[in-house]
Amino acid sequence: MGSEVPGPFPVANATASYWRSEPHTLDEHRSTPELPDRSDIVVIGAGFTGATAAYYLLEDNGNPRPSVTLLEAREACSGATGRNGGHLRPDIFLQVLDHIQLYGTDVANEVAQFEVANAKAIKDLIHQEHIECELRECTTADVFLDDQVADRLKQQYDELLAVCPTMKDVTYHGLAEANELTSVKGAKAAFTFSGATVWPYKLVLGLLEKALRNGLNLQTRTPVVNVSETADHDGYWSVSTPRGNIKARQVVFATNAYTGGILPQYSDSIIPVRGLMGRIVPAQGASSIKPLLHSSATRYSGYGYDYHGVQPDGSLIVGGAFVPYSNHPLRYNTADDSTLYEGSEELFDGWLQRSFDGWETTATRVEETWTGVMGYTSDQLPHIGKVPGKTGQFVCAGFNGHGMPNVFLCAKSIVQMVQTGCSFSETGVPTCYETSFTRLQKKRQQ
């Protein structure tokens, strides 16, 4: 593998995300003017995955701390984590149904229970470390506008209550209740469950701040363009950047959508997909008209959906798989988050009034619009664990736009493997998440 590999790589001048509107002092931090010549461990990517890995690699566990260098192509938390919807929302309903169909009930339950445990672990850490990131626990909803879909899902829900432990946290709401609870226009049914919202950038920078106090060497604006094909005779991998090379005994790829750029064996298994987000600000006092759920997703017929999160200031962060862009040529296999889709700003203009009863005459303004690049996998499952055939390399990537309920414990499991040499099966991560030659051989699916 060489620098001639065409990517995907992070681009310059990314669109401005609301979450990055209050830059932390560490946003463009470099711990040392030059890169160290070598490090025990190099982590690539300073998003939620990389920050979590750095935090746990340098946690005080009574053993000597390793030297850890974290390389980030742009600013800290400038990728998908700093561009998402701000939800901490285990998918214990729709995804369970999908996983049962694809992988069976046991796998579906394993993943759902892991996501619930992951969300709890994040909340516990936020409280333990006193990270100020606007964590708010709330009720979240999946709202359906199609009668037939709603009826089918109610039947499946009734059947699964007895065999899916997490389904007990899901509550069904029929037509009248769904309209009253969610205010979504045309709602035919809703399923509610426990969730949370968070300011993701502040969470990640809080973790980085803790790791830096424990000796992390953070190097922003340092894109990795190549990792050597083989380790040298001393067991070191060479990690190449435009600022020079750094040798590492172990390398952690926390690179999500960009993994294929420096691990080409993943280029057909983790595909960059561009998402769209916006922030809508209602007129002052408008929130008293008809309060909305803090977290909700509206599902249209087919694959279209949108979701929102209400912020403490009353503004809404809105995203989703918007129907006008579902088949856009710049959505799939696109790693460019520096531009918007044509007409995307107009899409958010009037979205609140079109979507919710009681808000038709409310004045709003679209404050920010941005794009972000997610890593989608060919089998809808993340790739976690030891890179096949590369001793000392580990990957934690491919979260399918659903990283917040998965990343934390996945990254922690990577640290377990790095520090103790334990097997994947000893980490507690769902078995189906383990990366392997077999999974890499599967063809990409859109």
C-alpha positions as a Markdown table, in Angstrom:
| # | Residue | x | y | z |
|---|---|---|---|---|
| 1 | Met | 0.0 | 0.0 | 0.0 |
| 2 | Gly | 1.4 | 3.4 | -0.9 |
| 3 | Ser | 0.5 | 7.1 | -0.9 |
| 4 | Glu | -0.9 | 6.6 | -4.4 |
| 5 | Val | -4.0 | 5.0 | -2.9 |
| 6 | Pro | -6.9 | 7.2 | -4.0 |
| 7 | Gly | -8.7 | 7.3 | -0.6 |
| 8 | Pro | -11.1 | 8.0 | 0.8 |
| 9 | Phe | -9.4 | 10.7 | 2.9 |
| 10 | Pro | -10.8 | 13.7 | 4.8 |
| 11 | Val | -11.1 | 16.8 | 2.7 |
| 12 | Ala | -10.2 | 20.4 | 3.6 |
| 13 | Asn | -12.8 | 23.1 | 4.4 |
| 14 | Ala | -15.6 | 20.9 | 5.7 |
| 15 | Thr | -19.0 | 22.5 | 6.1 |
| 16 | Ala | -19.5 | 24.1 | 9.5 |
| 17 | Ser | -21.4 | 21.9 | 12.0 |
| 18 | Tyr | -23.3 | 23.4 | 14.8 |
| 19 | Trp | -21.6 | 21.1 | 17.3 |
| 20 | Arg | -18.3 | 22.7 | 16.4 |
| 21 | Ser | -19.6 | 26.3 | 16.9 |
| 22 | Glu | -17.8 | 26.6 | 20.3 |
| 23 | Pro | -14.2 | 25.4 | 19.5 |
| 24 | His | -12.4 | 23.8 | 22.5 |
| 25 | Thr | -8.8 | 25.0 | 23.2 |
| 26 | Leu | -7.7 | 21.6 | 22.1 |
| 27 | Asp | -9.4 | 21.8 | 18.7 |
| 28 | Glu | -6.2 | 22.3 | 16.7 |
| 29 | His | -3.8 | 21.1 | 19.5 |
| 30 | Arg | -0.4 | 19.6 | 18.9 |
| 31 | Ser | 1.3 | 18.3 | 22.0 |
| 32 | Thr | 4.7 | 18.6 | 20.5 |
| 33 | Pro | 5.9 | 20.8 | 17.6 |
| 34 | Glu | 7.2 | 17.7 | 15.7 |
| 35 | Leu | 6.0 | 14.2 | 15.6 |
| 36 | Pro | 7.7 | 11.7 | 17.9 |
| 37 | Asp | 10.0 | 9.3 | 16.1 |
| 38 | Arg | 8.1 | 6.3 | 17.6 |
| 39 | Ser | 5.3 | 5.5 | 20.0 |
| 40 | Asp | 4.1 | 2.4 | 21.6 |
| 41 | Ile | 0.7 | 2.9 | 20.2 |
| 42 | Val | -0.6 | 5.2 | 17.4 |
| 43 | Val | -4.3 | 5.8 | 17.2 |
| 44 | Ile | -5.6 | 7.2 | 13.9 |
| 45 | Gly | -8.6 | 9.4 | 14.1 |
| 46 | Ala | -9.7 | 11.8 | 16.9 |
| 47 | Gly | -13.5 | 11.2 | 16.9 |
| 48 | Phe | -15.5 | 9.4 | 19.5 |
| 49 | Thr | -13.7 | 6.1 | 18.8 |
| 50 | Gly | -10.1 | 7.5 | 18.9 |
| 51 | Ala | -10.8 | 9.7 | 22.0 |
| 52 | Thr | -12.3 | 6.7 | 23.9 |
| 53 | Ala | -9.4 | 4.5 | 22.9 |
| 54 | Ala | -6.9 | 7.2 | 24.0 |
| 55 | Tyr | -8.7 | 7.7 | 27.3 |
| 56 | Tyr | -8.6 | 4.0 | 28.2 |
| 57 | Leu | -5.1 | 3.3 | 26.9 |
| 58 | Leu | -3.8 | 6.0 | 29.4 |
| 59 | Glu | -6.2 | 5.3 | 32.3 |
| 60 | Asp | -4.4 | 4.7 | 35.6 |
| 61 | Asn | -4.6 | 1.0 | 36.1 |
| 62 | Gly | -1.5 | 0.5 | 38.2 |
| 63 | Asn | 0.7 | -0.4 | 35.3 |
| 64 | Pro | 3.2 | 1.9 | 33.5 |
| 65 | Arg | 1.5 | 3.9 | 30.9 |
| 66 | Pro | 2.4 | 3.3 | 27.3 |
| 67 | Ser | 3.4 | 6.2 | 25.0 |
| 68 | Val | 0.3 | 6.9 | 22.9 |
| 69 | Thr | 0.1 | 9.3 | 19.9 |
| 70 | Leu | -3.3 | 10.3 | 18.4 |
| 71 | Leu | -3.2 | 11.5 | 14.8 |
| 72 | Glu | -6.1 | 13.5 | 13.3 |
| 73 | Ala | -6.3 | 14.6 | 9.7 |
| 74 | Arg | -8.2 | 17.8 | 10.5 |
| 75 | Glu | -9.3 | 19.3 | 13.8 |
| 76 | Ala | -10.3 | 17.2 | 16.8 |
| 77 | Cys | -13.8 | 15.7 | 16.4 |
| 78 | Ser | -14.2 | 17.1 | 12.9 |
| 79 | Gly | -15.6 | 13.9 | 11.3 |
| 80 | Ala | -18.8 | 12.0 | 11.7 |
| 81 | Thr | -19.1 | 12.4 | 15.5 |
| 82 | Gly | -18.9 | 16.2 | 15.3 |
| 83 | Arg | -21.5 | 16.2 | 12.5 |
| 84 | Asn | -24.2 | 13.8 | 13.8 |
| 85 | Gly | -27.7 | 14.3 | 15.3 |
| 86 | Gly | -26.6 | 14.4 | 18.9 |
| 87 | His | -28.6 | 11.3 | 19.8 |
| 88 | Leu | -27.5 | 8.6 | 22.3 |
| 89 | Arg | -30.3 | 6.2 | 21.2 |
| 90 | Pro | -30.0 | 2.4 | 21.3 |
| 91 | Asp | -32.1 | 1.0 | 18.5 |
| 92 | Ile | -34.1 | -1.6 | 20.4 |
| 93 | Phe | -37.0 | -1.7 | 18.0 |
| 94 | Leu | -36.6 | -1.4 | 14.3 |
| 95 | Gln | -33.0 | -2.6 | 14.2 |
| 96 | Val | -34.0 | -5.7 | 16.2 |
| 97 | Leu | -36.5 | -6.6 | 13.6 |
| 98 | Asp | -33.9 | -6.2 | 10.8 |
| 99 | His | -31.3 | -8.2 | 12.7 |
| 100 | Ile | -33.8 | -11.0 | 13.3 |
| 101 | Gln | -34.5 | -11.3 | 9.6 |
| 102 | Leu | -30.8 | -11.2 | 8.7 |
| 103 | Tyr | -29.1 | -13.0 | 11.6 |
| 104 | Gly | -31.7 | -14.5 | 13.9 |
| 105 | Thr | -33.1 | -13.7 | 17.3 |
| 106 | Asp | -30.0 | -14.5 | 19.3 |
| 107 | Val | -27.8 | -12.1 | 17.4 |
| 108 | Ala | -30.6 | -9.4 | 17.4 |
| 109 | Asn | -30.8 | -9.7 | 21.2 |
| 110 | Glu | -27.1 | -9.6 | 21.7 |
| 111 | Val | -26.7 | -6.4 | 19.7 |
| 112 | Ala | -29.7 | -4.7 | 21.3 |
| 113 | Gln | -28.5 | -5.5 | 24.8 |
| 114 | Phe | -25.0 | -4.3 | 23.9 |
| 115 | Glu | -26.3 | -1.0 | 22.7 |
| 116 | Val | -28.3 | -0.5 | 25.9 |
| 117 | Ala | -25.1 | -1.4 | 28.0 |
| 118 | Asn | -23.1 | 1.0 | 25.8 |
| 119 | Ala | -25.4 | 3.9 | 26.4 |
| 120 | Lys | -25.4 | 3.3 | 30.1 |
| 121 | Ala | -21.6 | 3.1 | 30.2 |
| 122 | Ile | -21.3 | 6.4 | 28.4 |
| 123 | Lys | -23.7 | 8.1 | 30.8 |
| 124 | Asp | -21.9 | 6.6 | 33.8 |
| 125 | Leu | -18.5 | 7.9 | 32.5 |
| 126 | Ile | -19.9 | 11.4 | 31.8 |
| 127 | His | -21.1 | 11.6 | 35.4 |
| 128 | Gln | -17.9 | 10.0 | 36.8 |
| 129 | Glu | -15.6 | 12.4 | 34.9 |
| 130 | His | -17.9 | 15.4 | 35.2 |
| 131 | Ile | -17.8 | 16.1 | 31.4 |
| 132 | Glu | -20.0 | 19.0 | 30.5 |
| 133 | Cys | -21.7 | 17.9 | 27.3 |
| 134 | Glu | -25.5 | 18.6 | 27.9 |
| 135 | Leu | -26.4 | 15.0 | 28.5 |
| 136 | Arg | -30.2 | 14.7 | 28.8 |
| 137 | Glu | -32.1 | 11.5 | 29.2 |
| 138 | Cys | -35.4 | 11.4 | 27.5 |
| 139 | Thr | -38.1 | 9.4 | 25.8 |
| 140 | Thr | -37.5 | 8.9 | 22.1 |
| 141 | Ala | -39.9 | 7.7 | 19.4 |
| 142 | Asp | -40.2 | 6.0 | 16.0 |
| 143 | Val | -43.2 | 7.4 | 14.3 |
| 144 | Phe | -44.8 | 5.8 | 11.2 |
| 145 | Leu | -47.0 | 7.4 | 8.6 |
| 146 | Asp | -48.0 | 4.3 | 6.6 |
| 147 | Asp | -51.1 | 2.4 | 7.8 |
| 148 | Gln | -49.9 | -1.0 | 6.5 |
| 149 | Val | -46.4 | -0.6 | 8.0 |
| 150 | Ala | -47.8 | 0.5 | 11.3 |
| 151 | Asp | -50.1 | -2.6 | 11.4 |
| 152 | Arg | -47.4 | -5.0 | 10.5 |
| 153 | Leu | -45.0 | -3.5 | 13.1 |
| 154 | Lys | -47.6 | -3.7 | 15.8 |
| 155 | Gln | -48.1 | -7.4 | 15.1 |
| 156 | Gln | -44.3 | -8.0 | 15.1 |
| 157 | Tyr | -44.0 | -6.1 | 18.3 |
| 158 | Asp | -46.6 | -8.2 | 20.0 |
| 159 | Glu | -44.8 | -11.4 | 18.9 |
| 160 | Leu | -41.4 | -10.3 | 20.0 |
| 161 | Leu | -42.3 | -9.1 | 23.5 |
| 162 | Ala | -41.8 | -12.7 | 24.8 |
| 163 | Val | -38.5 | -13.3 | 23.1 |
| 164 | Cys | -36.6 | -10.0 | 23.0 |
| 165 | Pro | -35.7 | -8.7 | 26.5 |
| 166 | Thr | -35.1 | -5.1 | 25.4 |
| 167 | Met | -38.5 | -4.9 | 23.7 |
| 168 | Lys | -40.0 | -4.6 | 27.2 |
| 169 | Asp | -38.7 | -1.0 | 27.2 |
| 170 | Val | -40.7 | -0.3 | 24.0 |
| 171 | Thr | -44.3 | 1.1 | 24.3 |
| 172 | Tyr | -46.8 | 1.0 | 21.4 |
| 173 | His | -49.0 | 4.0 | 20.8 |
| 174 | Gly | -52.0 | 3.8 | 18.4 |
| 175 | Leu | -53.3 | 6.5 | 16.1 |
| 176 | Ala | -54.8 | 8.9 | 18.7 |
| 177 | Glu | -51.9 | 8.5 | 21.2 |
| 178 | Ala | -49.3 | 8.8 | 18.5 |
| 179 | Asn | -50.7 | 12.1 | 17.3 |
| 180 | Glu | -51.1 | 13.5 | 20.8 |
| 181 | Leu | -47.7 | 12.4 | 22.0 |
| 182 | Thr | -45.6 | 13.3 | 18.9 |
| 183 | Ser | -47.6 | 16.0 | 17.1 |
| 184 | Val | -46.2 | 14.4 | 13.8 |
| 185 | Lys | -48.6 | 15.1 | 11.0 |
| 186 | Gly | -50.3 | 12.0 | 9.6 |
| 187 | Ala | -48.9 | 9.7 | 12.4 |
| 188 | Lys | -50.5 | 6.3 | 12.3 |
| 189 | Ala | -48.5 | 4.7 | 15.1 |
| 190 | Ala | -45.5 | 5.4 | 17.4 |
| 191 | Phe | -43.2 | 3.2 | 19.4 |
| 192 | Thr | -41.4 | 4.9 | 22.3 |
| 193 | Phe | -38.4 | 3.9 | 24.4 |
| 194 | Ser | -35.6 | 5.3 | 26.5 |
| 195 | Gly | -33.0 | 7.5 | 24.9 |
| 196 | Ala | -30.8 | 10.5 | 25.5 |
| 197 | Thr | -29.3 | 13.5 | 23.7 |
| 198 | Val | -25.7 | 14.9 | 24.1 |
| 199 | Trp | -23.4 | 17.5 | 22.6 |
| 200 | Pro | -21.0 | 15.0 | 20.9 |
| 201 | Tyr | -18.1 | 17.4 | 20.3 |
| 202 | Lys | -18.0 | 18.4 | 23.9 |
| 203 | Leu | -18.1 | 14.8 | 25.0 |
| 204 | Val | -15.2 | 13.9 | 22.7 |
| 205 | Leu | -13.1 | 16.9 | 23.7 |
| 206 | Gly | -13.8 | 16.1 | 27.4 |
| 207 | Leu | -12.3 | 12.6 | 26.8 |
| 208 | Leu | -9.3 | 14.1 | 25.0 |
| 209 | Glu | -8.7 | 16.5 | 27.8 |
| 210 | Lys | -8.6 | 13.7 | 30.3 |
| 211 | Ala | -6.2 | 11.6 | 28.1 |
| 212 | Leu | -3.9 | 14.6 | 27.6 |
| 213 | Arg | -3.5 | 15.0 | 31.3 |
| 214 | Asn | -2.4 | 11.3 | 31.4 |
| 215 | Gly | 0.3 | 11.8 | 28.7 |
| 216 | Leu | -1.4 | 11.6 | 25.3 |
| 217 | Asn | 0.4 | 13.2 | 22.4 |
| 218 | Leu | -2.3 | 14.7 | 20.3 |
| 219 | Gln | -1.4 | 15.8 | 16.7 |
| 220 | Thr | -4.2 | 17.5 | 14.8 |
| 221 | Arg | -4.0 | 18.5 | 11.1 |
| 222 | Thr | -1.8 | 15.4 | 10.6 |
| 223 | Pro | -3.4 | 13.1 | 8.0 |
| 224 | Val | -2.2 | 9.6 | 7.8 |
| 225 | Val | -1.6 | 8.7 | 4.1 |
| 226 | Asn | 0.0 | 5.3 | 4.5 |
| 227 | Val | 0.8 | 2.5 | 6.9 |
| 228 | Ser | 3.6 | 0.1 | 5.9 |
| 229 | Glu | 2.6 | -3.3 | 4.5 |
| 230 | Thr | 4.8 | -5.1 | 7.0 |
| 231 | Ala | 6.4 | -4.4 | 10.4 |
| 232 | Asp | 10.2 | -3.9 | 10.5 |
| 233 | His | 12.5 | -6.4 | 12.2 |
| 234 | Asp | 11.9 | -4.8 | 15.6 |
| 235 | Gly | 8.1 | -5.2 | 15.2 |
| 236 | Tyr | 7.3 | -1.6 | 14.4 |
| 237 | Trp | 4.8 | -0.4 | 11.8 |
| 238 | Ser | 5.7 | 2.8 | 9.9 |
| 239 | Val | 2.8 | 5.4 | 9.9 |
| 240 | Ser | 3.3 | 8.0 | 7.2 |
| 241 | Thr | 2.0 | 11.6 | 7.2 |
| 242 | Pro | 2.9 | 14.8 | 5.3 |
| 243 | Arg | 4.7 | 15.9 | 8.5 |
| 244 | Gly | 6.9 | 12.8 | 8.6 |
| 245 | Asn | 6.8 | 9.2 | 9.7 |
| 246 | Ile | 6.2 | 7.7 | 13.2 |
| 247 | Lys | 6.9 | 4.1 | 14.1 |
| 248 | Ala | 4.5 | 2.2 | 16.3 |
| 249 | Arg | 4.3 | -1.3 | 17.8 |
| 250 | Gln | 0.5 | -1.2 | 17.6 |
| 251 | Val | -1.8 | 0.8 | 15.4 |
| 252 | Val | -5.5 | 1.5 | 16.1 |
| 253 | Phe | -7.6 | 2.5 | 13.1 |
| 254 | Ala | -10.4 | 4.7 | 14.4 |
| 255 | Thr | -11.1 | 5.9 | 10.9 |
| 256 | Asn | -14.7 | 4.9 | 10.2 |
| 257 | Ala | -15.6 | 6.0 | 6.7 |
| 258 | Tyr | -12.0 | 6.7 | 5.8 |
| 259 | Thr | -10.7 | 3.3 | 6.7 |
| 260 | Gly | -10.3 | 2.1 | 3.1 |
| 261 | Gly | -7.9 | 4.9 | 2.3 |
| 262 | Ile | -5.2 | 3.4 | 4.5 |
| 263 | Leu | -6.5 | -0.2 | 4.9 |
| 264 | Pro | -7.4 | -0.9 | 1.3 |
| 265 | Gln | -8.6 | -4.4 | 2.2 |
| 266 | Tyr | -11.6 | -2.6 | 3.8 |
| 267 | Ser | -12.4 | -0.5 | 0.7 |
| 268 | Asp | -15.3 | -2.7 | -0.4 |
| 269 | Ser | -16.5 | -3.4 | 3.1 |
| 270 | Ile | -16.7 | 0.1 | 4.6 |
| 271 | Ile | -18.2 | 2.7 | 2.2 |
| 272 | Pro | -18.4 | 6.4 | 2.8 |
| 273 | Val | -21.9 | 7.7 | 2.7 |
| 274 | Arg | -22.7 | 11.4 | 3.0 |
| 275 | Gly | -25.5 | 12.6 | 5.3 |
| 276 | Leu | -27.2 | 15.9 | 5.6 |
| 277 | Met | -28.0 | 17.9 | 8.8 |
| 278 | Gly | -29.5 | 21.2 | 9.7 |
| 279 | Arg | -30.3 | 23.4 | 12.7 |
| 280 | Ile | -33.7 | 25.1 | 12.8 |
| 281 | Val | -34.3 | 27.9 | 15.3 |
| 282 | Pro | -38.0 | 28.7 | 16.1 |
| 283 | Ala | -39.0 | 32.3 | 17.0 |
| 284 | Gln | -38.6 | 33.2 | 20.6 |
| 285 | Gly | -41.4 | 31.7 | 22.8 |
| 286 | Ala | -42.5 | 29.3 | 20.1 |
| 287 | Ser | -41.7 | 26.2 | 22.2 |
| 288 | Ser | -44.7 | 26.9 | 24.4 |
| 289 | Ile | -47.1 | 26.3 | 21.4 |
| 290 | Lys | -46.9 | 22.6 | 21.5 |
| 291 | Pro | -43.8 | 21.0 | 22.9 |
| 292 | Leu | -42.1 | 18.3 | 20.9 |
| 293 | Leu | -40.4 | 15.1 | 22.0 |
| 294 | His | -36.7 | 15.8 | 22.7 |
| 295 | Ser | -35.8 | 12.9 | 20.3 |
| 296 | Ser | -37.9 | 11.4 | 17.5 |
| 297 | Ala | -37.6 | 9.8 | 14.1 |
| 298 | Thr | -40.4 | 9.9 | 11.5 |
| 299 | Arg | -40.5 | 6.9 | 9.1 |
| 300 | Tyr | -42.0 | 7.3 | 5.7 |
| 301 | Ser | -43.0 | 4.4 | 3.3 |
| 302 | Gly | -39.9 | 2.9 | 1.8 |
| 303 | Tyr | -36.5 | 3.9 | 3.2 |
| 304 | Gly | -37.1 | 7.6 | 3.8 |
| 305 | Tyr | -37.0 | 9.0 | 7.3 |
| 306 | Asp | -36.0 | 12.1 | 9.2 |
| 307 | Tyr | -35.2 | 12.7 | 12.8 |
| 308 | His | -34.8 | 15.6 | 15.2 |
| 309 | Gly | -33.4 | 16.5 | 18.6 |
| 310 | Val | -34.6 | 19.5 | 20.5 |
| 311 | Gln | -31.7 | 21.4 | 22.1 |
| 312 | Pro | -31.8 | 23.2 | 25.5 |
| 313 | Asp | -32.1 | 26.5 | 23.7 |
| 314 | Gly | -35.2 | 25.3 | 21.8 |
| 315 | Ser | -33.5 | 24.9 | 18.5 |
| 316 | Leu | -33.9 | 21.6 | 16.5 |
| 317 | Ile | -31.1 | 19.5 | 15.0 |
| 318 | Val | -32.6 | 17.7 | 12.0 |
| 319 | Gly | -31.2 | 15.0 | 9.9 |
| 320 | Gly | -32.1 | 11.7 | 8.1 |
| 321 | Ala | -32.3 | 9.9 | 4.8 |
| 322 | Phe | -34.2 | 12.6 | 3.0 |
| 323 | Val | -36.1 | 11.3 | 0.0 |
| 324 | Pro | -34.8 | 14.0 | -2.4 |
| 325 | Tyr | -31.2 | 12.8 | -1.9 |
| 326 | Ser | -31.6 | 9.1 | -1.2 |
| 327 | Asn | -30.3 | 8.3 | -4.7 |
| 328 | His | -28.2 | 11.3 | -5.3 |
| 329 | Pro | -24.9 | 10.5 | -7.0 |
| 330 | Leu | -22.9 | 12.4 | -4.4 |
| 331 | Arg | -24.4 | 10.5 | -1.5 |
| 332 | Tyr | -23.1 | 7.0 | -1.8 |
| 333 | Asn | -19.3 | 6.4 | -1.9 |
| 334 | Thr | -18.6 | 10.1 | -1.3 |
| 335 | Ala | -16.1 | 11.3 | 1.3 |
| 336 | Asp | -16.6 | 15.0 | 0.6 |
| 337 | Asp | -18.2 | 16.9 | 3.5 |
| 338 | Ser | -17.1 | 20.3 | 2.2 |
| 339 | Thr | -20.2 | 20.9 | 0.1 |
| 340 | Leu | -24.0 | 20.8 | 0.5 |
| 341 | Tyr | -26.5 | 19.1 | -1.8 |
| 342 | Glu | -28.1 | 21.5 | -4.2 |
| 343 | Gly | -31.3 | 22.8 | -2.6 |
| 344 | Ser | -30.6 | 21.3 | 0.8 |
| 345 | Glu | -31.0 | 24.6 | 2.6 |
| 346 | Glu | -34.5 | 25.0 | 1.2 |
| 347 | Leu | -35.3 | 21.5 | 2.4 |
| 348 | Phe | -35.0 | 22.7 | 6.0 |
| 349 | Asp | -36.9 | 25.9 | 5.4 |
| 350 | Gly | -40.4 | 25.2 | 6.5 |
| 351 | Trp | -39.6 | 21.6 | 7.7 |
| 352 | Leu | -40.9 | 22.3 | 11.2 |
| 353 | Gln | -44.2 | 23.7 | 9.9 |
| 354 | Arg | -44.7 | 20.9 | 7.4 |
| 355 | Ser | -43.9 | 18.1 | 9.8 |
| 356 | Phe | -45.8 | 19.0 | 13.1 |
| 357 | Asp | -49.3 | 19.9 | 14.0 |
| 358 | Gly | -49.6 | 23.2 | 15.8 |
| 359 | Trp | -46.5 | 24.7 | 14.3 |
| 360 | Glu | -47.9 | 25.8 | 10.9 |
| 361 | Thr | -47.7 | 29.6 | 11.6 |
| 362 | Thr | -44.5 | 29.6 | 13.7 |
| 363 | Ala | -41.6 | 31.7 | 12.3 |
| 364 | Thr | -38.4 | 29.8 | 12.0 |
| 365 | Arg | -34.9 | 30.3 | 10.5 |
| 366 | Val | -32.4 | 27.8 | 9.3 |
| 367 | Glu | -29.2 | 28.7 | 11.2 |
| 368 | Glu | -26.8 | 26.1 | 10.0 |
| 369 | Thr | -26.7 | 23.3 | 7.3 |
| 370 | Trp | -23.9 | 20.8 | 7.0 |
| 371 | Thr | -22.9 | 17.4 | 5.7 |
| 372 | Gly | -21.0 | 14.6 | 7.3 |
| 373 | Val | -19.5 | 11.3 | 6.1 |
| 374 | Met | -20.6 | 8.0 | 7.7 |
| 375 | Gly | -19.1 | 4.6 | 7.2 |
| 376 | Tyr | -21.5 | 2.0 | 6.0 |
| 377 | Thr | -20.6 | -1.7 | 5.9 |
| 378 | Ser | -21.6 | -4.4 | 3.4 |
| 379 | Asp | -23.3 | -6.5 | 6.1 |
| 380 | Gln | -24.7 | -3.6 | 8.3 |
| 381 | Leu | -22.4 | -4.5 | 11.1 |
| 382 | Pro | -19.3 | -2.6 | 12.4 |
| 383 | His | -15.8 | -4.0 | 11.9 |
| 384 | Ile | -14.1 | -4.4 | 15.3 |
| 385 | Gly | -11.0 | -6.3 | 16.4 |
| 386 | Lys | -7.6 | -7.4 | 15.0 |
| 387 | Val | -6.9 | -6.5 | 11.4 |
| 388 | Pro | -6.7 | -9.9 | 9.7 |
| 389 | Gly | -3.1 | -10.9 | 8.9 |
| 390 | Lys | -1.6 | -7.8 | 10.5 |
| 391 | Thr | -0.3 | -8.5 | 14.0 |
| 392 | Gly | -0.4 | -5.4 | 16.1 |
| 393 | Gln | -3.1 | -3.6 | 14.0 |
| 394 | Phe | -6.6 | -3.1 | 15.2 |
| 395 | Val | -9.7 | -1.6 | 13.6 |
| 396 | Cys | -12.8 | 0.0 | 15.1 |
| 397 | Ala | -14.9 | 1.4 | 12.3 |
| 398 | Gly | -17.9 | 1.1 | 10.0 |
| 399 | Phe | -20.8 | 2.1 | 12.4 |
| 400 | Asn | -23.5 | 2.6 | 9.7 |
| 401 | Gly | -24.5 | 6.0 | 10.9 |
| 402 | His | -25.2 | 4.5 | 14.3 |
| 403 | Gly | -22.0 | 5.0 | 16.2 |
| 404 | Met | -23.1 | 6.7 | 19.4 |
| 405 | Pro | -24.8 | 3.6 | 20.8 |
| 406 | Asn | -21.9 | 1.4 | 19.8 |
| 407 | Val | -18.5 | 3.1 | 19.7 |
| 408 | Phe | -17.7 | 3.5 | 23.4 |
| 409 | Leu | -17.6 | -0.2 | 24.4 |
| 410 | Cys | -16.2 | -1.2 | 21.0 |
| 411 | Ala | -13.3 | 1.2 | 21.5 |
| 412 | Lys | -12.8 | 0.0 | 25.1 |
| 413 | Ser | -12.7 | -3.6 | 23.8 |
| 414 | Ile | -9.9 | -2.6 | 21.4 |
| 415 | Val | -7.9 | -1.3 | 24.4 |
| 416 | Gln | -8.5 | -4.6 | 26.1 |
| 417 | Met | -7.0 | -6.5 | 23.2 |
| 418 | Val | -4.1 | -4.1 | 22.8 |
| 419 | Gln | -3.2 | -4.1 | 26.5 |
| 420 | Thr | -3.8 | -7.8 | 27.4 |
| 421 | Gly | -3.7 | -9.7 | 24.1 |
| 422 | Cys | -7.1 | -11.1 | 24.9 |
| 423 | Ser | -9.2 | -12.6 | 22.2 |
| 424 | Phe | -12.2 | -10.8 | 20.7 |
| 425 | Ser | -14.6 | -13.3 | 22.4 |
| 426 | Glu | -13.3 | -12.2 | 25.8 |
| 427 | Thr | -14.3 | -8.5 | 25.3 |
| 428 | Gly | -18.1 | -8.8 | 25.5 |
| 429 | Val | -18.7 | -7.1 | 22.1 |
| 430 | Pro | -21.3 | -8.9 | 19.9 |
| 431 | Thr | -19.7 | -11.8 | 18.1 |
| 432 | Cys | -21.1 | -10.6 | 14.8 |
| 433 | Tyr | -19.0 | -7.4 | 15.0 |
| 434 | Glu | -15.6 | -9.2 | 14.8 |
| 435 | Thr | -13.8 | -8.2 | 11.7 |
| 436 | Ser | -12.5 | -11.2 | 9.6 |
| 437 | Phe | -11.2 | -12.3 | 6.2 |
| 438 | Thr | -14.6 | -13.8 | 5.6 |
| 439 | Arg | -16.5 | -10.5 | 6.1 |
| 440 | Leu | -14.0 | -8.6 | 4.0 |
| 441 | Gln | -14.6 | -10.9 | 1.1 |
| 442 | Lys | -18.3 | -10.0 | 1.0 |
| 443 | Lys | -19.3 | -7.7 | -1.8 |
| 444 | Arg | -20.4 | -4.1 | -1.1 |
| 445 | Gln | -24.1 | -3.5 | -0.8 |
| 446 | Gln | -25.8 | -0.2 | -1.2 |
